[in-house]
């Protein structure tokens, strides 16, 4: 069967050469999406989009790439997974738009241009090298190698590449999951190539994430002259005790898998800038990173109780970025990760739920087992972001071993 190649034009031939860094060095994969005319993602060889092997899922002004290799294809048609043995495995990555990447910092502070991948002293430098174009490249190479060895594997391997993860996250993975739900397609296992490692490759992977809830609080007062405070009502003074209570509250002690829930004020603003005017309004933006001891509704109710008890005249708008989730520690995917890292890297790995949010939060509610595994995260979003060249090659081998363990009998692996 002709191999279905998933990759980013113009790096198809480089991908086939077998080294992960060849997929990245000199490729447009490092450029933001809108600067990549080659990112029409000429994804397929030997099959057509109409056959259901690959497609674009549009969400707003975003274009998400969804493509798959289905084992057991005969006469160009997919054999449906009807007995549970043909397990669909989803591989998730992001290729961000320029406005979502964040500023790379002053370009003169970089030792090489941020959007020109450069190998130096065993490290691959470039914006997104670790977060997460390195992980995407390793996933691509791992999947290609697996399919080359097992073209008729008894499962499905699907990729999703989105440019929405670093932004508001409403038109990327969310839209694709909605499309899959409408089609009645389920993912059994999902691997996200987020940079999860701390000190050495593979020492840590994510089995869950805390939820993220943002509150935009506006407290109303009465503007006036600072010399006549009895004629005004200062919202900063009124809100200060309530904010102090919110900041001092111990929300929980955490649990076996998650650290304690945290409350942090992110932005605060009041006043006109003049030193003789009492402000008439106070704006406070705060964020909860919360564990499975709380629901978003429970946190909202507790905040409202505190604000009301302090007698504030306020409005509050809530934005829930994601619920907390936890993948089964005794599931096949987590077991496969432990085994693959032990087999390939020779170390024991630690499951973790620390850090921020990722698109895994949209996949977990479908019932899929979800993990995040990728390169070291020490330099992500920093000047001179980099990833070890050898780490990328070894990471691809780890991913490939995980596919073996999930989709093949041990005899076939």
Steps between C-alpha positions, in 0.01 A plus 500: 500500500638846421612670819283784622746774587405763752726801512548862413586598143787546403646242740350175367826374353699613805258306720562186298876535559435384855653767727273725697722806472488478120128553537568826681823656377436702186128428517221751521364318802662768717321788332165623630208358304418813305860515370488146368358493148627143488280411795216399277621174653520273205432217732420193304668252272302222341163603643265790448345728758159382379583150626491633853872465557569868550305824511496858615260593778434871496424696813454875455817629335694190602575199286568179689661203333355158570655197333517133570639163405252216539646154521340218304406710195394279209428623151542857621222482758523522874416200715283640777607443859204300625644251747703724729827347378553767236586767754508859371810686626498879473826696472459869575722798422492871439645733238411844627415824327744786556269695732455189716866405530578794724787734436828314446679783682746737341640317199844641569491315834480169316823330399329415168178627338197363694315380190806348335568160658869459574696206642788598725690291757247219485200728553233609252417869552184676383164633611289198580787251491384355833141631510406313302630462148760255623226282643300524176801392294572207731137386487501519119819298466385244757170447321666467161749244627222303668289493184800400290554201726131417545294631205209274594502569873163432667422861592485863396757775550369853464674837513356834598711812439338820622603865517256585780654353817695807613210734426141499618472129417151501352561425131767231518476170684153595627361514146670176399365313803153634420534375142611156620210484744252582223648217292486258792880450496678439828867517595621228734844644574642848447863614520575872505857604419518775763845550658452305823856406600677690779865403550551220246292369214213286619537561873144632519177480302155644557200287592275795579479873538339743737200699384528870424229752597540875450284765664471855368372699795374859483428675829292818483562803721435873480767721347596816688773735617757356738453805725133410549493123559165522680345598165646200317514122537843354429462154339865417567455548874175307499641208300833470680375285793313266265805462275717437806263225612498341155880506488535357853244222461633145503275353235607141558803291588528330163467124463693194390538622142467880516661790688277739696265732313654846456349849473705775338419861409629558147396857423360791701409851394323804644519876472551761234871551553444826686612516863199695621217280371340213690423229241144409424574146385747221574581219258665182625584194292583183690555135416445167672705195411282239664516128560237229513394604852306787341260566217491832318149557635618440855781754469267758349253456785774535762638819342154654479436415866818684605434804282140529616596460866729802459211703360650574160306644208651289225462306178712204400553322169638148506710320242554127545799391291477137598390255767758295687551150365685187602587200288475157659834411656428130438394546136677352197638833381668593828638148527633522143676830576672355806611194301616694193710747702652215698576304182639788293647743753584265785338715769186498711260784422267693729136582413411861582215751488708816548522793262245693299228382267519331162259375235491167684223660707271483196586141417464342845123562534439274196611203708842463337806417706723807457864570584749776416856400426770703334843667523649703785299810588781709653526748209142521370378852417850633572771668295719228348236230538665171414473122512764227494550342156554156648199550727275543198623179341459309826155655554388371160613153603303526825186601308552213258534253786175632652322436169639146502367438848156645428432365153687170480505178693827454686600240244459762227677773693 
